[in-house]
């Protein structure tokens, strides 16, 4: 991530994040922008909150926890390493710190605190200001690579788990996740509450117990279940295969996979596209190509109007009448080819005086060796013609 970019320009829920019994549980860090409201507890690696952030539950950080000025926590704060509490922070429960504690003036901890390391009473510098000052000093000293490493450490570019990013002035609760920025939900997540954002992207195999509403586009990946409506004011809704939307879909344009399921009504003011899955789509495309080329290619030997097959390539007569029978007699070393027509066969059955009537005997040029068949072979041919 570039130093000029804003890490809190979106709501980012990484892969595997869940909301369990009013707690937001993440494998990585949790970063909350200033003046936000998180109405449930938070559990993560590092928990960092800006100014005037209010938490409606406990905070559990396996490593560090930093709360800027005027933060309010309605539960306990449990920290695995070091803790930094700014001025006028309020904690309704206990504060338990395994490492060092930096605490500012007028901090109110109703049920007491305990720290196993050093306790320093001072006003810690706000997180954003501290980060800005630290990076500026490194850049002033010409340590560009060190500054990039610090920034990547904070933003999580090189970490195993991406952080949970809550933008400034957001409101997160069991009822709704309301942000004015784009929102991204990763794979294998489980969230409670309606999601309201500028643009929404949901990953695979995620379950959201609420609806999705955005001003712009909404994209839902494979295997996700939405227990609510999917609505956009003027964007496009894209629903991949295996998605279950247990509500209505309202949008400008819609791209719906034919393997997706929508329980409610679909309202689209613009175009509606039904997209097949990748394997089925390729089959359909090849079938369409064949149907388009049928009867148009002069070399394929197919007549699109009558369905007849070219006699030159497939050996089938174009005549729609009875197909003559071709009989090959193998009694003689030189086979004789006899052509029997249906009309001649009927005449043969009616006229017993001339048994050879309706039998065409090939000339010598038609024989393989230029000789007429023997008398025994000719008698066999005549007998077989009479049977027909």
C-alpha positions as CSV (number, residue, x, y, z in Angstrom):
1,X,0.0,0.0,0.0
2,X,1.3,3.4,-0.9
3,X,2.1,6.0,1.8
4,X,-0.2,8.4,0.1
5,X,-3.2,6.2,0.3
6,X,-5.8,6.2,3.1
7,X,-6.0,2.8,4.9
8,X,-9.4,3.7,6.3
9,X,-11.0,4.7,3.0
10,X,-13.3,1.6,3.0
11,X,-15.0,-1.0,5.2
12,X,-12.9,-4.1,4.9
13,X,-13.9,-7.4,6.5
14,X,-11.2,-10.0,5.8
15,X,-11.6,-13.7,5.2
16,X,-12.9,-15.8,8.1
17,X,-14.3,-12.9,10.2
18,X,-17.4,-13.8,12.3
19,X,-19.8,-12.2,14.6
20,X,-20.3,-14.5,17.6
21,X,-22.7,-13.6,20.4
22,X,-22.4,-9.8,20.0
23,X,-18.6,-10.0,19.4
24,X,-16.6,-9.2,16.3
25,X,-14.0,-12.0,16.0
26,X,-11.0,-11.5,13.6
27,X,-7.8,-13.4,13.2
28,X,-5.9,-10.2,12.4
29,X,-5.9,-6.6,13.6
30,X,-9.0,-4.4,14.1
31,X,-8.6,-0.8,13.1
32,X,-11.5,1.6,13.8
33,X,-11.6,5.2,12.5
34,X,-12.4,8.2,14.7
35,X,-15.9,9.1,15.8
36,X,-17.2,5.6,15.0
37,X,-19.6,3.4,17.0
38,X,-19.1,-0.3,17.4
39,X,-22.0,-1.6,19.4
40,X,-20.5,-5.0,20.2
41,X,-17.3,-6.4,21.5
42,X,-14.1,-6.8,19.5
43,X,-11.6,-9.7,19.6
44,X,-8.4,-9.5,17.5
45,X,-4.7,-9.4,17.4
46,X,-4.1,-5.6,17.7
47,X,-7.0,-3.3,18.5
48,X,-6.5,0.3,17.4
49,X,-9.2,2.9,17.8
50,X,-9.2,6.6,16.9
51,X,-10.7,9.5,18.9
52,X,-14.2,9.3,20.3
53,X,-14.8,5.7,19.4
54,X,-17.5,3.9,21.4
55,X,-17.5,0.1,22.0
56,X,-20.6,-1.6,23.2
57,X,-18.8,-4.7,24.6
58,X,-15.5,-6.1,25.7
59,X,-12.1,-5.6,24.0
60,X,-9.8,-8.6,23.8
61,X,-6.4,-8.0,22.1
62,X,-3.9,-10.8,21.9
63,X,-1.1,-8.3,21.4
64,X,-1.4,-4.5,21.8
65,X,-4.4,-2.2,22.3
66,X,-4.4,1.5,21.7
67,X,-7.4,3.7,22.4
68,X,-7.2,7.4,21.6
69,X,-8.7,10.3,23.5
70,X,-12.3,10.2,24.6
71,X,-12.9,6.5,23.7
72,X,-15.6,4.7,25.7
73,X,-15.7,1.0,26.4
74,X,-18.8,-0.4,28.0
75,X,-17.1,-3.7,29.0
76,X,-13.7,-5.0,30.0
77,X,-10.4,-4.4,28.2
78,X,-8.0,-7.5,28.2
79,X,-4.6,-6.9,26.6
80,X,-2.0,-9.7,25.9
81,X,1.0,-7.3,25.6
82,X,1.1,-3.4,25.9
83,X,-1.8,-1.0,26.3
84,X,-2.0,2.8,25.4
85,X,-5.0,4.7,26.8
86,X,-5.4,8.4,25.8
87,X,-6.8,11.2,27.8
88,X,-10.4,10.9,29.2
89,X,-10.8,7.3,28.1
90,X,-13.7,5.6,29.9
91,X,-13.7,1.8,30.7
92,X,-16.9,0.5,32.4
93,X,-15.3,-2.8,33.4
94,X,-11.7,-3.9,34.3
95,X,-8.5,-3.2,32.5
96,X,-6.1,-6.2,32.5
97,X,-2.7,-5.7,30.8
98,X,0.0,-8.4,30.6
99,X,2.7,-5.9,29.6
100,X,3.3,-2.2,30.0
101,X,0.6,0.5,30.4
102,X,0.7,4.0,29.1
103,X,-2.2,5.9,30.6
104,X,-3.3,9.5,30.2
105,X,-4.9,12.1,32.4
106,X,-8.5,11.8,33.6
107,X,-8.8,8.1,32.5
108,X,-11.8,6.5,34.2
109,X,-11.7,2.7,34.9
110,X,-14.7,1.8,37.0
111,X,-13.6,-1.7,38.2
112,X,-9.9,-1.1,38.5
113,X,-6.9,-2.1,36.4
114,X,-3.8,-4.3,36.6
115,X,-0.6,-4.3,34.6
116,X,2.3,-6.7,34.9
117,X,4.8,-4.3,33.4
118,X,5.6,-0.6,33.7
119,X,2.8,1.8,34.4
120,X,3.5,5.3,33.0
121,X,1.0,8.1,33.6
122,X,1.2,10.4,30.6
123,X,-0.8,11.4,27.7
124,X,0.1,9.0,24.9
125,X,0.2,10.7,21.5
126,X,-2.8,9.9,19.4
127,X,-2.2,6.9,17.1
128,X,-2.5,8.8,13.8
129,X,-0.4,11.7,15.0
130,X,2.2,9.3,16.4
131,X,2.4,7.3,13.1
132,X,2.6,10.5,11.1
133,X,5.5,11.9,13.2
134,X,7.3,8.6,13.2
135,X,7.1,8.2,9.5
136,X,8.0,11.9,8.9
137,X,11.2,11.5,11.0
138,X,12.2,8.3,9.1
139,X,11.7,10.1,5.7
140,X,13.6,13.1,6.9
141,X,16.5,10.8,7.7
142,X,16.4,9.3,4.3
143,X,15.1,5.9,5.6
144,X,12.6,5.3,2.8
145,X,12.7,1.5,3.1
146,X,12.2,1.6,6.9
147,X,9.2,3.9,6.5
148,X,7.7,1.5,3.9
149,X,8.2,-1.4,6.3
150,X,6.5,0.5,9.2
151,X,3.6,1.4,6.9
152,X,3.2,-2.1,5.7
153,X,3.3,-3.4,9.2
154,X,0.5,-1.1,10.2
155,X,-1.7,-1.7,7.1
156,X,-1.1,-5.4,7.1
157,X,0.3,-5.8,3.5
158,X,2.9,-8.5,4.7
159,X,0.8,-10.1,7.4
160,X,-0.8,-13.5,7.4
161,X,-4.2,-12.1,8.1
162,X,-5.6,-8.8,6.7
163,X,-7.0,-6.3,9.3
164,X,-10.6,-5.4,9.9
165,X,-10.9,-1.8,8.7
166,X,-13.8,0.4,9.9
167,X,-13.8,3.9,8.4
168,X,-14.3,7.1,10.1
169,X,-17.8,8.0,11.4
170,X,-19.1,4.4,10.8
171,X,-21.8,2.8,12.8
172,X,-21.6,-1.0,13.3
173,X,-24.1,-3.1,15.2
174,X,-26.2,-6.2,15.0
175,X,-28.9,-4.1,13.3
176,X,-26.8,-2.4,10.6
177,X,-23.3,-1.7,9.3
178,X,-23.5,1.8,8.0
179,X,-20.6,3.4,6.2
180,X,-20.3,6.1,3.6
181,X,-17.4,4.3,1.8
182,X,-17.2,1.1,-0.3
183,X,-17.5,-2.1,1.7
184,X,-15.7,-5.4,1.1
185,X,-16.6,-8.7,2.8
186,X,-14.1,-11.6,2.4
187,X,-14.6,-15.3,2.0
188,X,-16.0,-17.6,4.7
189,X,-17.4,-14.8,6.8
190,X,-20.5,-14.7,9.0
191,X,-22.1,-11.4,9.8
192,X,-25.2,-10.1,11.5
193,X,-26.9,-6.9,10.4
194,X,-27.9,-5.0,7.3
195,X,-25.0,-3.7,5.3
196,X,-25.2,-0.1,4.0
197,X,-22.4,1.3,1.9
198,X,-21.5,3.2,-1.3
199,X,-20.5,0.0,-3.1
200,X,-20.6,-3.6,-1.8
201,X,-18.5,-6.7,-2.7
202,X,-19.1,-10.0,-0.9
203,X,-16.7,-12.9,-1.2
204,X,-17.4,-16.7,-1.5
205,X,-19.2,-18.9,1.0
206,X,-20.2,-16.0,3.2
207,X,-23.4,-15.8,5.2
208,X,-24.9,-12.4,6.0
209,X,-28.0,-12.3,8.2
210,X,-29.3,-9.0,6.8
211,X,-29.8,-7.1,3.6
212,X,-27.4,-5.4,1.2
213,X,-28.0,-1.8,0.1
214,X,-25.6,0.4,-1.9
215,X,-25.6,3.5,-4.1
216,X,-23.5,1.8,-6.8
217,X,-22.7,-1.8,-7.7
218,X,-23.3,-4.9,-5.6
219,X,-21.4,-8.1,-6.3
220,X,-22.0,-11.4,-4.5
221,X,-19.6,-14.3,-5.1
222,X,-20.2,-18.0,-5.3
223,X,-21.9,-19.9,-2.5
224,X,-22.9,-16.9,-0.4
225,X,-26.2,-16.7,1.4
226,X,-27.9,-13.4,1.9
227,X,-30.8,-13.5,4.4
228,X,-32.4,-10.3,3.1
229,X,-32.9,-8.0,0.1
230,X,-30.2,-6.9,-2.3
231,X,-30.8,-3.3,-3.4
232,X,-28.9,-0.7,-5.3
233,X,-30.0,2.8,-6.2
234,X,-28.4,3.2,-9.6
235,X,-25.8,0.4,-10.1
236,X,-25.5,-3.2,-11.3
237,X,-26.1,-6.3,-9.2
238,X,-24.0,-9.3,-10.0
239,X,-25.0,-12.6,-8.5
240,X,-22.7,-15.6,-9.1
241,X,-23.6,-19.3,-9.2
242,X,-24.7,-21.0,-6.0
243,X,-25.8,-17.8,-4.4
244,X,-29.0,-17.8,-2.3
245,X,-30.8,-14.4,-1.9
246,X,-33.7,-15.0,0.5
247,X,-35.4,-11.7,-0.4
248,X,-35.9,-9.3,-3.2
249,X,-33.4,-7.9,-5.7
250,X,-33.9,-4.3,-6.9
251,X,-31.3,-2.6,-9.2
252,X,-30.7,-0.8,-12.4
253,X,-29.0,-3.7,-14.3
254,X,-28.8,-7.3,-13.2
255,X,-26.4,-10.1,-14.0
256,X,-27.8,-13.3,-12.6
257,X,-26.3,-16.8,-12.9
258,X,-28.7,-19.4,-13.9
259,X,-27.6,-21.5,-10.9
260,X,-28.3,-18.8,-8.4
261,X,-31.5,-18.7,-6.3
262,X,-33.6,-15.6,-5.5
263,X,-36.6,-16.3,-3.3
264,X,-38.3,-12.9,-3.7
265,X,-39.1,-10.6,-6.6
266,X,-36.6,-9.2,-9.1
267,X,-37.0,-5.6,-10.1
268,X,-34.6,-4.1,-12.7
269,X,-35.1,-0.9,-14.5
270,X,-32.4,-1.7,-17.2
271,X,-31.0,-4.9,-18.6
272,X,-31.3,-8.3,-17.1
273,X,-28.7,-10.9,-18.1
274,X,-28.9,-14.6,-17.3
275,X,-25.4,-15.9,-17.2
276,X,-24.6,-19.6,-17.4
277,X,-21.9,-21.2,-15.3
278,X,-18.4,-21.5,-17.0
279,X,-18.7,-25.1,-18.1
280,X,-22.3,-24.8,-19.3
281,X,-21.6,-21.5,-21.0
282,X,-18.9,-23.0,-23.2
283,X,-21.1,-25.8,-24.2
284,X,-23.9,-23.4,-25.1
285,X,-21.5,-21.2,-27.1
286,X,-20.2,-24.2,-29.1
287,X,-23.8,-25.3,-29.8
288,X,-24.7,-21.9,-31.0
289,X,-21.8,-21.8,-33.3
290,X,-22.8,-25.1,-34.8
291,X,-26.3,-24.0,-35.3
292,X,-25.2,-20.8,-36.9
293,X,-22.9,-22.6,-39.3
294,X,-25.4,-25.3,-40.2
295,X,-26.5,-24.9,-43.8
296,X,-24.2,-21.9,-44.4
297,X,-20.9,-23.7,-45.1
298,X,-20.9,-25.2,-48.6
299,X,-18.3,-27.7,-47.6
300,X,-20.1,-29.3,-44.7
301,X,-22.3,-31.4,-46.9
302,X,-25.5,-30.5,-45.1
303,X,-28.6,-29.0,-46.7
304,X,-30.3,-26.6,-44.1
305,X,-33.6,-26.6,-46.0
306,X,-34.3,-30.2,-46.7
307,X,-31.9,-31.8,-44.3
308,X,-30.4,-34.0,-47.1
309,X,-26.8,-35.1,-47.0
310,X,-24.5,-34.7,-49.8
311,X,-24.1,-37.9,-51.7
312,X,-20.5,-37.2,-52.6
313,X,-19.3,-37.2,-49.0
314,X,-21.7,-39.4,-47.1
315,X,-22.8,-41.9,-49.7
316,X,-26.5,-41.3,-49.3
317,X,-28.8,-40.6,-52.3
318,X,-30.6,-37.2,-52.1
319,X,-33.7,-38.9,-53.7
320,X,-36.5,-39.0,-51.1
321,X,-38.1,-42.1,-52.7
322,X,-37.4,-45.8,-51.9
323,X,-33.8,-46.6,-51.7
324,X,-32.8,-49.5,-54.0
325,X,-31.4,-52.6,-52.4
326,X,-27.9,-53.6,-53.5
327,X,-27.2,-57.3,-53.2
328,X,-23.7,-58.7,-53.5
329,X,-23.4,-62.5,-54.3
330,X,-20.3,-64.1,-53.1
331,X,-20.8,-67.6,-54.5
332,X,-18.5,-66.8,-57.4
333,X,-15.0,-65.4,-56.9
334,X,-16.1,-62.4,-59.0
335,X,-19.1,-60.8,-57.2
336,X,-22.1,-59.8,-59.2
337,X,-23.9,-56.6,-58.2
338,X,-27.7,-56.8,-58.5
339,X,-30.0,-53.8,-58.2
340,X,-33.5,-54.6,-57.2
341,X,-36.2,-51.8,-57.3
342,X,-39.4,-52.0,-55.3
343,X,-41.6,-51.6,-58.3
344,X,-39.8,-54.4,-60.1
345,X,-40.1,-56.6,-57.1
346,X,-43.9,-56.2,-57.2
347,X,-44.0,-57.1,-60.9
348,X,-41.8,-60.1,-60.2
349,X,-44.3,-61.3,-57.6
350,X,-47.2,-60.9,-60.0
351,X,-45.6,-62.4,-63.1
352,X,-44.3,-65.9,-62.4
353,X,-43.7,-66.7,-66.1
354,X,-40.7,-64.4,-66.3
355,X,-38.7,-64.9,-63.1
356,X,-35.9,-62.6,-64.4
357,X,-38.2,-59.6,-64.9
358,X,-37.0,-56.7,-62.8
359,X,-33.5,-58.0,-62.4
360,X,-30.7,-56.0,-63.8
361,X,-27.6,-58.0,-64.6
362,X,-24.4,-55.9,-65.0
363,X,-22.5,-55.9,-68.3
364,X,-19.0,-57.1,-68.6
365,X,-17.6,-53.6,-68.1
366,X,-19.2,-53.5,-64.6
367,X,-17.6,-56.8,-63.5
368,X,-14.3,-56.7,-61.7
369,X,-12.5,-58.9,-64.2
370,X,-14.5,-58.1,-67.3
371,X,-16.2,-61.6,-67.5
372,X,-19.9,-62.5,-67.2
373,X,-20.9,-64.4,-64.1
374,X,-21.2,-68.2,-64.4
375,X,-24.5,-70.0,-64.9
376,X,-24.6,-71.2,-61.3
377,X,-24.0,-67.7,-60.1
378,X,-26.7,-66.4,-62.4
379,X,-29.2,-69.0,-61.2
380,X,-28.5,-68.0,-57.6
381,X,-29.1,-64.4,-58.5
382,X,-32.4,-65.1,-60.2
383,X,-33.6,-67.3,-57.3
384,X,-32.7,-64.6,-54.8
385,X,-34.6,-62.0,-56.9
386,X,-37.7,-64.2,-56.9
387,X,-37.6,-64.4,-53.1
388,X,-37.6,-60.6,-53.0
